[in-house]
């Protein structure tokens, strides 16, 4: 009678890894840290300062704001004939800022919509899967850039205008604050609204067209409302048009009623917050 044989253990195939760590005691030199908003902000800052469209757009903005503001002051100073008494010299910076706002709108749209056009948004979302963090970082970086550039430009124009227009009165502290910091916050919020629109529309040309229409259409439509039955609507379009709200910061409103003081800033803040909320909700639901 034969004795049962115990089967001999078989060697593991060459492709099968042996149990346990392959490199005992090895520590990766690459630090592993938990990502946060600061990393997303650094990434968006790298993007916005490394693309040529940012430099060109901001360059044209500064050229319009400073160039038109100074040319207007020089022309008025040469042809005032004593008619500037009691006028606010800061108000002549309005014309350059109104045209320059188109540049900020364009840059705001491109900050988000251009990534959808090139497909870069997929890489962005792979690197940072938190979509809210990406949108927040874009908004923060863009707002700071737009505010600082507008503040420097408007302050330069204001200082030169006051120096040139000696016949005008000296602006008060409140007028200085509104004509520099206030108007810079308003323009930056307008650009932030454009950023949200670019995230919603995901098409650069379409979003820019909508934003320019939002800036110009109410005032243009109101100019051609001749019917007396539309007087109330015409007045409302005048009062809440963006050019009129921008002029409020210089105490030169186009109407005797409507927003005054810091009201335009609170209106822009509320509209922009609502637009960013809608952009965030859609970003969470839609594919990239």
C-alpha positions, 0 to 999 in steps of 0.5 A, spaced: 500 500 500 503 506 497 503 512 502 500 519 500 505 524 498 504 531 500 504 536 494 511 540 493 510 547 493 510 551 487 514 557 485 511 563 484 511 565 476 516 570 474 511 575 473 508 575 480 510 580 485 513 577 492 509 579 498 511 585 502 514 592 499 519 592 493 523 597 496 524 596 503 525 603 507 524 607 500 521 614 501 519 618 495 523 625 495 516 628 492 512 631 498 505 629 498 501 635 501 493 636 501 491 641 495 487 647 497 485 654 494 492 657 494 494 652 489 489 653 484 490 661 485 497 660 483 495 655 477 490 661 475 495 666 476 500 663 472 495 662 466 493 669 466 500 672 466 503 667 461 498 668 455 499 674 450 491 676 450 492 678 457 498 683 456 494 686 449 488 687 452 490 690 459 495 694 455 489 697 450 485 698 457 491 702 460 492 706 453 484 708 452 483 710 460 489 714 460 490 716 453 483 719 453 482 721 460 488 726 459 487 728 452 480 730 454 483 734 460 488 737 455 482 739 450 478 742 456 483 746 459 485 749 453 478 751 451 474 752 458 474 760 458 472 760 465 467 755 465 470 750 469 468 753 476 464 748 480 466 742 476 469 736 479 475 735 475 475 727 476 469 727 472 473 727 465 476 720 466 469 717 465 470 717 457 476 713 457 473 708 463 467 707 459 471 705 453 476 701 457 471 697 460 470 693 453 477 691 454 475 688 461 469 685 459 473 681 453 478 679 458 473 676 463 470 672 458 476 669 455 479 667 462 473 662 462 471 661 455 477 660 452 479 654 456 473 651 453 475 653 446 482 650 446 480 644 450 484 646 456 479 646 461 479 638 461 486 638 463 485 643 468 479 639 471 484 633 471 489 637 475 483 640 480 477 636 480 474 641 485 470 645 480 468 650 485 475 651 487 477 652 480 472 657 478 473 661 485 481 661 483 479 664 476 474 669 479 479 671 485 485 672 480 481 676 475 478 680 480 485 682 483 488 684 476 482 688 474 482 692 480 489 693 481 490 695 473 484 700 473 486 703 480 492 705 478 490 707 471 484 711 474 488 714 479 494 717 474 488 720 470 485 723 476 492 726 479 493 729 472 486 732 471 486 735 477 493 738 476 491 741 469 484 743 470 486 749 475 479 752 474 475 747 477 474 746 484 478 741 489 474 734 489 472 732 496 475 726 500 469 722 498 469 724 491 476 722 490 474 715 493 469 714 489 473 716 483 478 712 484 477 706 488 469 706 487 470 706 480 475 701 480 471 696 484 465 697 479 469 695 473 472 689 476 465 687 478 463 688 471 469 684 468 467 678 474 460 678 471 463 677 464 467 671 467 461 668 470 458 669 463 463 666 459 463 660 464 455 659 463 456 660 455 462 657 454 463 661 447 468 667 447 464 670 441 457 669 444 459 671 451 462 678 449 457 679 444 452 678 450 456 683 455 457 688 450 449 688 449 448 689 456 453 695 457 450 699 451 443 696 449 439 699 454 442 706 453 441 706 446 434 703 446 432 708 451 434 714 446 429 711 441 423 711 445 419 717 443 412 714 445 409 717 452 406 711 454 413 708 454 416 714 458 417 710 465 420 704 461 425 709 458 427 712 464 428 706 468 433 704 462 436 711 463 437 710 470 440 703 470 444 703 464 451 701 466 454 708 463 449 712 467 451 708 473 458 709 472 457 716 471 454 716 478 461 715 481 463 722 478 457 725 480 455 726 473 449 722 473 445 722 466 438 723 470 436 726 476 433 720 479 435 713 480 442 710 483 446 715 487 452 715 491 455 708 492 448 704 489 451 702 483 457 698 486 451 694 491 447 693 484 453 690 481 455 686 487 448 683 487 448 681 480 455 679 479 454 674 485 447 671 482 451 670 476 457 667 479 452 662 483 449 660 477 455 659 473 457 654 479 451 650 479 451 649 472 459 647 472 457 642 477 452 639 473 455 639 466 460 635 463 467 639 461 
